[in-house]
């Protein structure tokens, strides 16, 4: 009973509140290093909009990853299993970081709907609505804002379409991000609806524990003012998927909630038995 209640609570926490992910690539270094485990808040965007500077996890299926073709089985029992039990088993497997078919990525939001984002100005800086970003605090040491993977240009000039986001990695020289996908549908942007949540904390290893705030450069006046004039219209290999980690917080919270619930259930059962007449 304790294990069942704990798993149920953990599944609810993972599905609706917070989920842990493992970082397997260097596209967000030095902010996020290979081997870091992070917590992602799934509730925050129900209370506020996505903001420039947020680090977000998003599902790339249908945008950065082709949608897998569906081949329904002709067996009605298999179809019933796929529609009912399989999602449950996949969710339980996801609690231990083993869910199959993950298509999640992690990047920093640079532009939100209506923003005019460009690279680079005369000083070599990325601009948002004409305001230059000073990114030294989070870019990989020694890199410039306009660096890009070999064979690609770090240049872009676009007004972010409604319902979409322009995202980039902090390790610009290796990050496969919006800049490298400008010939794709959406011109490199991702749909807001694909965002899983906001990465807000590194929880492992202990030496790396810290909160992930919005850098101060994104708080400058003017960045949050979308481009509105026609003059603002745009002219003319390291995006590695992140993996769900064994979410210690949801599992721990699940057991923390399951223990008192199980204890209360047993105590109520004992009281009920004491009240029964002897011999019943």
Order of alpha helices (4+ residues) and beta strands (2+ residues): alpha-beta-beta-beta-alpha-alpha-beta-beta-beta-beta-beta-beta-beta-beta-beta-beta-alpha
